[in-house]
Amino acid sequence: MRNQLAFLLSMLFWQGCAFGFVGQEKAQVVEIDGVRHIQNPAIPAKGTVLLDIEKVLEINPYDNPDVALKSIFSARLDDGAIILYDINDSKAYLFSAEGKYERDLVRNGQGPGEFSPRSLLLIHPMKNQIWISGGLKLAKFDRNGRFLGELKTGDMVLQFVDENSYVTDAEMRSPDFTTHKKILLKKIEAQNRIVEGPIFKEGTYIKWIRNPNGPGGFSDIWCTPDIEYAADPRMRRVYIVEKVDYKIEVKDLEGKTLFVIERPVKRCKVSRKDVEIAKSYLAKDERSRWILDAYPNELMAIQEMKPLSNGYLAVYRITGLMKYELDVFDSEGRYQYILKLPEGMSLHSEQFYDFGFGTIEGRGDYPVYVQYRVKNLPDVFRR
């Protein structure tokens, strides 16, 4: 979800590249400083798999006059109900598992349970409750959308790991354009008191590219260093990776490193011409033209991660500007698959479920929500 926010700000095209290969054919387990490192080959054990999918649900929110969404993000409750929402406009609507409109979830405003526009609204279903974050606060609702209470957090983006605990990040930007960042657990206790838990990772990164000719800088999810994380509530794990490399730390909720997933990778190169094509609009703006020259010529290794069912993990490996492949590892950190979608479909805004995934697709001039069941890969997706 964090990268869905950043995705809205990035308008890059793509340039393909190759990744590194080694002669190793099977994963090797090496202990380093008391921690298991799963050193995988560049080729997955079970190869590249084209997903065999079947559409099981489509929701066109614009069919209902009570729904007003400029853009669509989605979340799914355990009973199959769907929430479609607008991050920037702070609107959210609840639909049944069959796609029938049920109710408006969010009121605009400053009061309890209300969110002002442009508060970066995010929805976090967790068992029989719905947490909604935005504007540095959290509001709690029951399954039917009844407001239960709220609390101030100071956290912009977060991922829940159980009903009352979430993983978030804290950043402090320095005058030298470096950013100190830490990933940590926070627990919601009695009287809505938030207590900080273990720190999973922290470090200082040159996340912002300085303007060499004046004030300002820019950050881009494809080319600037950062720490990425993903929480898996079912496995009670947190995955942490420095995007510059392909070494994923798998931690428990106490902060202990269980093992490290490694995969050889060659970071992609981009030329000035690639950037000029991708960011042609910058050439028209004198104040932003410097970005074309300052843009790095090498991309990060990983864009983001998403937990799958049965302890599997999906890793979005960057293969070019706005281009990546989906690596899949099992619960022991062994590289199993590269997943492909049918021709004409692209990985963009999908949310994975036990049976498949939901995504946003265009229907003419407007987007709709679509759910697909995956008919193959029973070890990853339940039929």
CORSULBEL-V330443 format. One line per field, one symbol per residue. phi: phi as a letter, one per 20 degrees, with the letter a starting at -180 (. if undefined). psi: psi as a letter, one per 40 degrees, with the letter a starting at -180 (. if undefined). burial: I if it has 16 or more other ideal C-beta (glycine too) atoms within 10 Angstrom, else O. A space follows every 10 residues. Layout:
# CORSULBEL-V330443
phi->???
psi->???
burial->???
This chain:
# CORSULBEL-V330443
phi->.gffffffed ceeccfbedf ccffdcfddc eclndfdeee ffdffdmece feccfdbccd fefdfedcce ccccbcefen fdddbdgeel cbcdcffene fdaeecdfqd egmdcfgmel fcdcfblecc ecdrmmbcdd cegenffdqb becmdecbcf dbgcbbdbcc cceefemece ccdbecdedg lleedfdfee abadcefdef ffdrfnabcc fecdfaddbb ddffelccdc beffcdceed cefenfffac ecbfbdffec egfgffffcf fffedgfdfg fgeeffecef eceacbfdfl nfcdceefcr flbbddecde fenefdbdec eggndcfbcf decgerbdbd cecmececec dceeedlffd dfe
psi->ddedddddeh fiaihiiiii iiehdihihh hhfehhhhhi iehideahhh hhihheihhh deeheehhhd ihiiihidee ihhhihddef iihhiieeeh hdihdhhhae aheihiifeg hihghgbfih hhiiffihhh iadeehhdii ihdehdiihi eadfiihiih ihhideeihh iihiihhhai ffhhhhaihd iiihigdhhi heeaiiiiih edeiiihiih hgddefihhh hheeighhhh iieeehhdih hihhihiiii idddddddfd dddehddedd dddehiehii dhdiihiaif eihhhghhei hfhiihihia eeehhdihhi iiheiihcfi hiidebiiih ihgbeiiihh iihheafedd hh.
burial->IIIOIIOOOO OIOIIOIOIO OOOOOOIOOO OOOOOIIIII IIIIOOOOIO IOIOOOIOIO IOOOOOIOIO OIIIIIIOOO IIIIIIIOII IIIIIOOOIO IOOOIIOOOO OOIIIOOOIO IIIIIIOOII IIIIIOIIII IOOOIOIOOI OOIOIIIIII IOOIIIIIII OOOOOOOIIO IOIIIIOIOO OOOIOOIOOI IOOOIIIIIO IOOOOOIIII IIIIIIIIII IIIOIOIIII IIIIOIIIII IOIOOOIOII IIIOIOIIOI OOOIIOOIIO OIOOOOOOOI IOOOIIOOII IIIIIIIIIO IIIIIIIIII IIIIOIIIII OOIIIIIIIO IOOOOOIOII IIIOIIIIII OOOOOOIIII IIIIOOIOOI IOO
